[in-house]
Amino acid sequence: VQLQAYGGGLVQAGGSLRLSCVVSGRMIGGNVMAWYRQSPGSQRELVADIITGGRTRYGDSMKGRATISRGAKNTVYLQMNSLHEDDTAVYFCKFSQRGDDYWGKGTLVTVSS
């Protein structure tokens, strides 16, 4: 299983950004697709995840400002709104199935004042 994330970049505070992650490889049954983020000096934290049936869960950091969704062809999106400077981080997508976790390389999001 391989993951490729897209959509990071520079955005002004208050702006929006949508991240995409495409998962390829062998997928068996139910799974969880998730977005995490990590800023310098901090631990990696959950932004949001979504299971095969569509139920979602959000971490505290972006609750109310982020929306996770699944698209066609094993793609997961993260729509982020009202971005703050402290949302600056590397955002990683993760795919989990049958107890195994697979991570993408991450995409950098920089929010400027």
C-alpha positions as CSV (number, residue, x, y, z in Angstrom):
1,V,0.0,0.0,0.0
2,Q,1.3,3.4,-0.9
3,L,0.0,6.9,-0.1
4,Q,0.7,10.2,-1.9
5,A,-0.5,13.4,-0.4
6,Y,-1.1,16.6,-2.4
7,G,-2.3,20.1,-1.8
8,G,0.1,21.6,0.8
9,G,1.5,25.1,0.4
10,L,1.5,28.6,1.7
11,V,-1.8,30.2,2.7
12,Q,-2.6,33.4,4.6
13,A,-4.2,33.2,8.0
14,G,-8.0,33.0,7.6
15,G,-7.7,31.2,4.4
16,S,-8.6,27.7,3.3
17,L,-6.8,24.7,1.8
18,R,-7.8,21.3,0.7
19,L,-5.4,18.4,1.0
20,S,-5.8,15.1,-1.0
21,C,-4.3,11.7,-0.5
22,V,-4.4,8.9,-2.9
23,V,-4.0,5.4,-1.7
24,S,-2.9,2.6,-4.0
25,G,-2.2,-1.0,-3.6
26,R,-4.0,-3.9,-2.1
27,M,-7.0,-3.0,0.0
28,I,-8.9,-5.7,1.9
29,G,-12.2,-5.0,3.5
30,G,-12.8,-2.2,5.9
31,N,-10.2,0.5,6.6
32,V,-9.6,3.8,8.2
33,M,-8.2,6.8,6.4
34,A,-6.8,9.6,8.4
35,W,-4.9,12.9,8.5
36,Y,-2.4,13.7,11.1
37,R,-0.1,16.7,11.5
38,Q,3.2,17.4,13.1
39,S,4.8,20.8,13.8
40,P,8.4,21.3,14.8
41,G,9.0,20.2,18.4
42,S,5.6,18.6,18.7
43,Q,4.2,15.2,18.6
44,R,2.2,14.0,15.6
45,E,-1.5,14.5,16.3
46,L,-4.7,13.4,14.8
47,V,-6.5,15.9,12.7
48,A,-9.4,13.6,11.5
49,D,-10.1,10.1,10.4
50,I,-12.9,8.4,8.5
51,I,-13.8,4.7,8.4
52,T,-15.1,2.8,5.4
53,G,-18.7,3.4,6.3
54,G,-18.2,7.1,6.5
55,R,-18.2,7.8,10.2
56,T,-15.7,10.6,11.0
57,R,-13.8,11.6,14.1
58,Y,-11.9,14.9,14.7
59,G,-9.1,15.8,16.9
60,D,-9.4,18.9,19.1
61,S,-7.0,21.0,17.2
62,M,-9.1,21.6,14.1
63,K,-12.6,20.6,15.2
64,G,-15.1,22.8,13.5
65,R,-12.6,24.0,10.9
66,A,-11.7,20.8,9.1
67,T,-13.8,18.3,7.1
68,I,-12.6,14.9,6.1
69,S,-14.2,13.0,3.3
70,R,-13.6,10.1,1.0
71,G,-13.7,10.5,-2.7
72,A,-13.5,8.1,-5.7
73,K,-10.6,5.8,-6.3
74,N,-9.4,5.6,-2.7
75,T,-8.8,9.2,-2.2
76,V,-9.3,11.0,1.1
77,Y,-9.6,14.8,1.4
78,L,-9.1,17.3,4.2
79,Q,-10.8,20.6,3.7
80,M,-9.3,23.2,6.2
81,N,-10.9,26.5,6.8
82,S,-10.1,29.6,8.9
83,L,-6.5,28.6,9.1
84,H,-4.3,30.0,11.9
85,E,-0.6,30.4,12.0
86,D,-0.4,27.6,14.5
87,D,-1.9,25.2,11.9
88,T,1.5,25.3,10.2
89,A,2.8,21.8,10.1
90,V,3.5,18.8,8.0
91,Y,0.3,17.0,7.3
92,F,0.4,13.2,6.9
93,C,-2.2,10.8,5.6
94,K,-2.5,7.4,7.1
95,F,-4.2,4.2,5.9
96,S,-5.0,1.4,8.3
97,Q,-6.4,-2.0,7.6
98,R,-6.3,-5.3,9.4
99,G,-4.1,-3.9,12.1
100,D,-1.5,-2.5,9.7
101,D,-0.7,1.3,9.3
102,Y,0.7,2.9,6.2
103,W,1.9,6.5,6.1
104,G,2.4,8.9,3.3
105,K,5.4,11.2,3.3
106,G,3.6,14.3,4.3
107,T,2.8,17.6,2.8
108,L,3.8,21.0,4.3
109,V,1.2,23.5,5.1
110,T,2.5,27.0,6.0
111,V,0.1,29.6,7.3
112,S,1.4,33.2,7.2
113,S,0.1,36.2,9.1
